[in-house]
Amino acid sequence: SIPLLIDKVKSMGMEAVAITDHGNMFGVKEFHNTAIKKGIKPIIGCEIYVAKKSISEVSGKEDRSGDHLILLAKNLQGYKNLIKLISLAWIKGFYYKPRIDRALLQEHSEGLIALSACLAGEIPSLILTGKTKEAENLAAEYRELFGKDAFYLELQENKIPEQSKVNQALIQIGK
Protein backbone atom coordinates (compact mmCIF):
# COMPACT_ATOMS: atom_id res chain seq x y z
CA SER A 1 0.00 0.00 0.00
CA ILE A 2 1.51 3.29 -1.09
CA PRO A 3 -0.08 5.37 1.70
CA LEU A 4 1.23 2.92 4.33
CA LEU A 5 4.68 2.99 2.72
CA ILE A 6 4.81 6.78 2.80
CA ASP A 7 3.60 6.83 6.42
CA LYS A 8 6.30 4.31 7.37
CA VAL A 9 9.00 6.33 5.58
CA LYS A 10 7.85 9.49 7.37
CA SER A 11 7.78 7.73 10.77
CA MET A 12 11.38 6.60 10.21
CA GLY A 13 12.49 10.19 9.64
CA MET A 14 13.38 9.61 6.00
CA GLU A 15 13.04 12.50 3.56
CA ALA A 16 12.86 10.59 0.27
CA VAL A 17 11.79 7.20 -1.08
CA ALA A 18 11.83 5.53 -4.49
CA ILE A 19 9.32 3.36 -6.30
CA THR A 20 10.84 0.70 -8.57
CA ASP A 21 8.09 -1.71 -9.59
CA HIS A 22 9.10 -4.57 -11.88
CA GLY A 23 8.58 -3.72 -15.54
CA ASN A 24 5.91 -1.06 -15.04
CA MET A 25 5.15 2.35 -13.60
CA PHE A 26 1.48 1.80 -12.80
CA GLY A 27 1.78 3.11 -9.23
CA VAL A 28 3.79 6.25 -10.00
CA LYS A 29 0.94 8.79 -9.97
CA GLU A 30 -0.47 7.68 -6.61
CA PHE A 31 3.07 7.35 -5.20
CA HIS A 32 4.09 10.84 -6.34
CA ASN A 33 0.91 12.54 -5.14
CA THR A 34 0.90 10.77 -1.76
CA ALA A 35 4.58 11.46 -1.12
CA ILE A 36 4.32 15.15 -2.01
CA LYS A 37 1.18 15.55 0.13
CA LYS A 38 3.05 14.07 3.15
CA GLY A 39 6.27 16.04 2.61
CA ILE A 40 8.39 13.17 1.30
CA LYS A 41 10.51 13.51 -1.86
CA PRO A 42 9.33 10.92 -4.39
CA ILE A 43 11.99 9.25 -6.53
CA ILE A 44 10.46 7.76 -9.67
CA GLY A 45 12.03 4.60 -11.03
CA CYS A 46 11.51 1.12 -12.38
CA GLU A 47 13.21 -2.25 -12.19
CA ILE A 48 13.42 -2.94 -15.90
CA TYR A 49 14.18 -6.14 -17.76
CA VAL A 50 17.09 -5.94 -20.21
CA ALA A 51 16.95 -8.54 -22.98
CA LYS A 52 19.98 -10.83 -23.25
CA LYS A 53 20.50 -9.79 -26.87
CA SER A 54 17.83 -7.68 -28.54
CA ILE A 55 14.13 -7.09 -28.00
CA SER A 56 13.58 -8.41 -31.51
CA GLU A 57 14.87 -11.86 -30.46
CA VAL A 58 12.13 -14.08 -29.09
CA SER A 59 13.47 -17.51 -29.85
CA GLY A 60 13.85 -19.35 -26.61
CA LYS A 61 13.68 -19.60 -22.87
CA GLU A 62 16.63 -17.22 -22.37
CA ASP A 63 14.67 -14.46 -24.15
CA ARG A 64 11.63 -14.74 -21.86
CA SER A 65 12.64 -12.34 -19.14
CA GLY A 66 15.92 -10.47 -19.19
CA ASP A 67 18.31 -9.19 -16.59
CA HIS A 68 17.09 -6.75 -13.96
CA LEU A 69 18.39 -3.18 -13.91
CA ILE A 70 17.14 -0.35 -11.70
CA LEU A 71 16.56 2.99 -13.39
CA LEU A 72 15.76 6.17 -11.47
CA ALA A 73 14.77 9.52 -12.96
CA LYS A 74 17.05 12.29 -11.70
CA ASN A 75 15.27 15.07 -13.61
CA LEU A 76 12.44 15.73 -16.05
CA GLN A 77 14.44 14.43 -19.02
CA GLY A 78 15.16 11.23 -17.09
CA TYR A 79 11.46 10.84 -16.29
CA LYS A 80 10.58 11.26 -19.98
CA ASN A 81 13.24 8.71 -20.95
CA LEU A 82 12.01 6.27 -18.31
CA ILE A 83 8.45 6.56 -19.61
CA LYS A 84 9.71 6.07 -23.17
CA LEU A 85 11.72 2.97 -22.21
CA ILE A 86 8.84 1.37 -20.31
CA SER A 87 6.41 2.13 -23.15
CA LEU A 88 8.77 0.60 -25.71
CA ALA A 89 9.29 -2.41 -23.44
CA TRP A 90 5.55 -3.08 -23.45
CA ILE A 91 4.89 -2.17 -27.10
CA LYS A 92 7.96 -3.53 -28.91
CA GLY A 93 9.87 -5.66 -26.42
CA PHE A 94 7.17 -7.71 -24.73
CA TYR A 95 7.94 -11.42 -24.69
CA TYR A 96 6.58 -12.95 -21.46
CA LYS A 97 7.74 -9.71 -19.79
CA PRO A 98 8.23 -6.12 -20.99
CA ARG A 99 11.89 -5.92 -22.07
CA ILE A 100 14.27 -3.33 -23.43
CA ASP A 101 17.77 -3.82 -24.78
CA ARG A 102 21.09 -2.01 -24.58
CA ALA A 103 20.46 -0.17 -27.84
CA LEU A 104 17.33 1.43 -26.34
CA LEU A 105 19.24 2.20 -23.15
CA GLN A 106 21.90 4.02 -25.14
CA GLU A 107 19.27 6.01 -26.97
CA HIS A 108 17.32 7.00 -23.82
CA SER A 109 19.86 7.16 -20.97
CA GLU A 110 19.99 10.92 -20.44
CA GLY A 111 18.75 12.00 -17.02
CA LEU A 112 18.72 8.47 -15.61
CA ILE A 113 20.56 6.90 -12.72
CA ALA A 114 21.15 3.15 -12.98
CA LEU A 115 21.80 0.56 -10.27
CA SER A 116 23.15 -2.93 -10.92
CA ALA A 117 20.06 -4.46 -9.26
CA CYS A 118 19.43 -7.61 -7.26
CA LEU A 119 20.80 -11.11 -7.81
CA ALA A 120 18.75 -11.21 -11.03
CA GLY A 121 20.77 -8.33 -12.46
CA GLU A 122 23.32 -9.09 -15.15
CA ILE A 123 26.34 -8.02 -13.11
CA PRO A 124 25.41 -10.14 -10.06
CA SER A 125 24.54 -13.06 -12.37
CA LEU A 126 27.96 -12.87 -14.02
CA ILE A 127 29.62 -12.87 -10.60
CA LEU A 128 27.64 -15.92 -9.51
CA THR A 129 28.79 -17.83 -12.59
CA GLY A 130 32.45 -16.98 -11.94
CA LYS A 131 32.66 -14.33 -14.66
CA THR A 132 33.92 -11.52 -12.44
CA LYS A 133 36.02 -9.90 -15.19
CA GLU A 134 32.98 -9.77 -17.48
CA ALA A 135 30.98 -8.25 -14.59
CA GLU A 136 33.69 -5.61 -14.12
CA ASN A 137 33.68 -4.83 -17.86
CA LEU A 138 29.89 -4.49 -17.89
CA ALA A 139 30.01 -2.17 -14.87
CA ALA A 140 32.51 -0.02 -16.77
CA GLU A 141 30.20 0.00 -19.82
CA TYR A 142 27.25 1.13 -17.70
CA ARG A 143 29.38 3.79 -15.98
CA GLU A 144 30.35 5.07 -19.43
CA LEU A 145 26.73 5.00 -20.64
CA PHE A 146 25.08 6.66 -17.65
CA GLY A 147 28.03 8.73 -16.44
CA LYS A 148 30.45 8.43 -13.55
CA ASP A 149 27.97 9.83 -11.04
CA ALA A 150 24.91 8.02 -12.38
CA PHE A 151 25.74 4.31 -12.20
CA TYR A 152 25.91 2.46 -8.88
CA LEU A 153 26.71 -1.08 -7.82
CA GLU A 154 23.85 -2.17 -5.58
CA LEU A 155 24.75 -3.89 -2.32
CA GLN A 156 21.97 -5.69 -0.46
CA GLU A 157 21.80 -7.48 2.88
CA ASN A 158 19.05 -10.06 2.63
CA LYS A 159 20.47 -13.21 4.28
CA ILE A 160 20.67 -15.00 0.91
CA PRO A 161 24.01 -16.87 0.84
CA GLU A 162 24.75 -15.92 -2.77
CA GLN A 163 24.28 -12.26 -1.90
CA SER A 164 27.32 -12.25 0.35
CA LYS A 165 29.50 -13.60 -2.48
CA VAL A 166 28.08 -11.01 -4.88
CA ASN A 167 28.54 -8.17 -2.37
CA GLN A 168 32.23 -8.99 -1.89
CA ALA A 169 32.82 -9.00 -5.64
CA LEU A 170 30.83 -5.77 -6.10
CA ILE A 171 32.99 -4.08 -3.47
CA GLN A 172 36.11 -5.13 -5.35
CA ILE A 173 34.66 -4.02 -8.69
CA GLY A 174 33.71 -0.70 -7.12
CA LYS A 175 37.31 -0.11 -6.08
Sequence and secondary structure as in RCSB ss.txt:
>XXXX:A:sequence
SIPLLIDKVKSMGMEAVAITDHGNMFGVKEFHNTAIKKGIKPIIGCEIYVAKKSISEVSGKEDRSGDHLILLAKN
LQGYKNLIKLISLAWIKGFYYKPRIDRALLQEHSEGLIALSACLAGEIPSLILTGKTKEAENLAAEYRELFGKDA
FYLELQENKIPEQSKVNQALIQIGK
>XXXX:A:secstr
 HHHHHHHHHHTT SEEEE  BS  TTHHHHHHHHHHTT EEEEEEEEEE SS TT   SGGGSS EEEEEEE S
HHHHHHHHHHHHHHHHTS SSS EE HHHHHHT TTEEEE  STTBHHHHHHHTT HHHHHHHHHHHHHHH TTS
EE      S HHHHHHHHHHHHHH 
